[in-house]
Amino acid sequence: MKVETDSEFLIPAELIAKHYCSSLPNNFPKDLSEGKGSLMCTPNQFPSLFTAHLPEVLDWLHGMEIPKGLEKNPCKTPVLLFDQELTMEHLLFHYDGTPASADLILNFIHLFKDTIKGSKATIISPSFIPKSKQREEQDIIQAVSNATFETSFIKFNFSRIGDFWSYAVKHQCTLLVTSKNNQADLAKVLFHFYKGGMWYNRLSFYLSF
């Protein structure tokens, strides 16, 4: 599917909704969970978010011998995959120590600022951060703390997106915020564990650059 942002989805077009809001309204999670379609808050030139129902995406992935990524030419427009429902109850932020990762989290906060005020948030950061990046890390912690009800910060040397997925499932997080650089590996993890014993159907995924 060719869209305005020059991103080419491999997911069938009928599974994707486009939303045009600089900041999403506080009823967005509920409306999305109830099956409401694209949202037009302001007449922006480009969508601010793409969404898709994760079970439908995974059924599509299971039609392949080898799972592919979600986009052929990933763009900066975020993609949100929601499962049984979209809830902001417990957010898991993947901060990898790069400026791009910091921008991703700040952009998420701006887009969802009206929906995450009551959220619990966990930030996972690499165990070692260079001294030059420590101020950026503190700024991210402060920004998340200011935007949510409760925030915790953990340092883990997770090297694979599967590690973050496992943590999210174990601790019943409801939304994992991570980079589109991980989308191909995430697709493989979801492909192999879908409907298995570890599957947690309240976990959604936000992917961006």
C-alpha positions as CSV (number, residue, x, y, z in Angstrom):
1,M,0.0,0.0,0.0
2,K,1.5,3.3,-1.0
3,V,0.6,6.1,1.4
4,E,1.3,9.8,1.5
5,T,4.4,9.5,3.5
6,D,6.2,7.4,0.9
7,S,6.1,4.4,3.2
8,E,5.1,1.2,1.5
9,F,3.2,-1.2,3.7
10,L,3.5,-4.9,3.2
11,I,0.4,-5.3,5.4
12,P,-2.8,-5.3,3.3
13,A,-4.3,-1.8,3.0
14,E,-7.7,-2.8,4.4
15,L,-6.0,-3.6,7.8
16,I,-4.6,-0.2,8.3
17,A,-6.3,3.0,9.6
18,K,-4.8,6.5,9.3
19,H,-5.2,9.1,12.0
20,Y,-4.6,12.9,11.5
21,C,-4.1,14.4,14.9
22,S,-1.1,16.3,16.3
23,S,-2.3,15.1,19.7
24,L,-4.8,12.3,20.1
25,P,-8.0,12.8,22.2
26,N,-8.3,11.0,25.6
27,N,-11.0,8.7,24.3
28,F,-8.7,7.4,21.5
29,P,-7.8,4.1,23.1
30,K,-11.4,3.3,23.9
31,D,-12.6,4.2,20.4
32,L,-9.9,2.2,18.7
33,S,-10.6,-0.8,20.9
34,E,-14.3,-0.6,19.9
35,G,-13.4,-0.7,16.2
36,K,-13.8,2.9,15.2
37,G,-11.8,3.8,12.1
38,S,-9.6,6.7,11.1
39,L,-9.6,9.9,13.1
40,M,-9.4,13.4,11.6
41,C,-8.7,16.0,14.3
42,T,-7.1,18.6,12.1
43,P,-6.6,18.7,8.3
44,N,-2.9,17.8,8.5
45,Q,-1.2,17.0,5.2
46,F,0.2,13.7,6.5
47,P,-1.2,11.2,9.0
48,S,0.4,11.3,12.5
49,L,-0.3,7.6,13.2
50,F,-1.1,4.4,11.5
51,T,-3.0,1.7,13.4
52,A,-3.7,-2.0,12.8
53,H,-5.4,-4.8,14.7
54,L,-2.6,-7.1,15.7
55,P,-4.5,-10.4,15.5
56,E,-5.4,-9.6,11.9
57,V,-1.8,-8.7,11.1
58,L,-0.6,-11.9,12.7
59,D,-3.1,-14.0,10.7
60,W,-1.7,-12.3,7.6
61,L,1.9,-13.0,8.7
62,H,1.0,-16.7,9.3
63,G,0.1,-16.9,5.6
64,M,3.8,-16.6,4.8
65,E,6.5,-19.2,5.1
66,I,8.9,-16.6,6.5
67,P,7.5,-13.5,8.3
68,K,8.4,-10.2,6.8
69,G,8.5,-6.7,8.3
70,L,5.5,-4.4,8.3
71,E,6.9,-1.8,5.9
72,K,9.0,-2.1,2.8
73,N,10.3,1.5,3.1
74,P,9.7,2.5,6.8
75,C,9.0,6.2,7.4
76,K,8.8,8.4,10.5
77,T,5.1,8.0,10.9
78,P,4.5,5.8,13.9
79,V,2.7,2.4,13.6
80,L,0.5,1.2,16.5
81,L,-0.5,-2.5,16.6
82,F,-3.1,-3.2,19.2
83,D,-4.4,-6.6,20.3
84,Q,-7.5,-7.4,22.3
85,E,-7.8,-3.7,23.3
86,L,-5.6,-0.6,23.4
87,T,-5.0,0.4,27.0
88,M,-2.4,2.8,28.4
89,E,-2.4,1.2,31.8
90,H,1.3,0.2,31.8
91,L,3.7,1.7,29.3
92,L,7.1,0.1,28.6
93,F,9.6,2.5,27.0
94,H,12.7,1.1,25.2
95,Y,15.4,3.8,25.4
96,D,18.6,2.6,23.6
97,G,20.8,5.6,24.5
98,T,20.6,7.3,21.1
99,P,19.1,10.8,20.2
100,A,16.7,9.0,17.8
101,S,15.4,6.9,20.7
102,A,15.0,10.0,22.8
103,D,13.1,11.8,20.0
104,L,10.8,8.7,19.6
105,I,9.8,8.8,23.2
106,L,9.3,12.5,23.3
107,N,7.1,12.3,20.2
108,F,5.1,9.5,21.7
109,I,4.5,11.6,24.8
110,H,3.3,14.6,22.7
111,L,1.0,12.4,20.6
112,F,-0.6,10.6,23.5
113,K,-0.3,13.3,26.2
114,D,-4.0,13.3,26.8
115,T,-4.3,9.5,27.2
116,I,-1.3,8.7,29.5
117,K,-1.9,11.0,32.5
118,G,-3.0,8.1,34.6
119,S,-0.5,5.5,33.2
120,K,2.2,3.6,35.0
121,A,5.4,3.8,33.0
122,T,8.6,1.7,33.0
123,I,11.8,2.9,31.1
124,I,14.4,0.3,30.2
125,S,17.8,1.8,29.4
126,P,21.2,0.1,28.7
127,S,23.3,-0.6,31.7
128,F,26.1,1.6,30.4
129,I,25.4,5.1,29.1
130,P,28.4,7.3,28.1
131,K,28.8,10.4,30.2
132,S,27.8,12.6,27.3
133,K,24.4,10.8,27.1
134,Q,23.6,10.9,30.8
135,R,21.8,14.3,30.6
136,E,19.7,13.1,27.7
137,E,18.8,10.0,29.7
138,Q,17.8,12.1,32.7
139,D,15.7,14.4,30.4
140,I,13.8,11.3,29.1
141,I,13.1,10.1,32.7
142,Q,11.8,13.5,33.6
143,A,9.7,13.9,30.5
144,V,8.0,10.5,31.1
145,S,7.6,11.2,34.8
146,N,5.9,14.5,34.0
147,A,3.5,12.9,31.5
148,T,2.4,9.9,33.5
149,F,1.1,9.0,36.9
150,E,3.9,6.7,38.0
151,T,7.3,6.1,36.4
152,S,10.1,3.6,37.2
153,F,13.5,3.3,35.6
154,I,15.5,0.1,35.1
155,K,18.9,-0.6,33.5
156,F,19.2,-3.9,31.6
157,N,21.5,-5.1,28.9
158,F,18.8,-6.3,26.6
159,S,20.1,-6.8,23.1
160,R,17.1,-8.3,21.3
161,I,13.5,-7.1,20.9
162,G,12.5,-10.5,22.2
163,D,13.9,-9.6,25.6
164,F,11.7,-6.5,25.8
165,W,8.7,-8.6,24.6
166,S,9.3,-11.2,27.3
167,Y,9.7,-8.5,30.0
168,A,6.5,-6.9,28.9
169,V,4.6,-10.2,29.0
170,K,6.0,-11.1,32.4
171,H,5.1,-7.8,34.0
172,Q,1.8,-7.4,32.1
173,C,2.8,-4.2,30.3
174,T,0.1,-3.0,27.9
175,L,2.1,-1.0,25.4
176,L,5.7,-1.4,24.3
177,V,7.2,1.7,22.7
178,T,10.2,0.9,20.5
179,S,12.0,1.7,17.3
180,K,10.9,0.6,13.8
181,N,14.5,-0.7,13.5
182,N,13.2,-3.7,15.5
183,Q,10.1,-4.3,13.4
184,A,11.4,-7.3,11.4
185,D,12.7,-9.0,14.6
186,L,9.5,-8.2,16.4
187,A,7.5,-9.7,13.5
188,K,9.4,-13.0,13.9
189,V,8.9,-13.1,17.7
190,L,5.2,-12.5,17.3
191,F,4.9,-15.0,14.5
192,H,6.4,-17.7,16.6
193,F,4.6,-17.0,19.9
194,Y,1.2,-16.0,18.7
195,K,-1.6,-17.8,20.6
196,G,1.1,-19.8,22.5
197,G,1.4,-20.3,26.2
198,M,3.3,-17.0,26.8
199,W,0.9,-14.9,24.7
200,Y,-0.5,-11.8,26.5
201,N,-3.4,-10.3,24.5
202,R,-3.4,-7.0,26.3
203,L,0.0,-6.0,24.9
204,S,0.1,-3.5,22.1
205,F,3.1,-2.1,20.2
206,Y,4.1,1.4,19.1
207,L,6.9,1.5,16.5
208,S,8.5,4.7,15.2
209,F,11.8,6.4,14.4
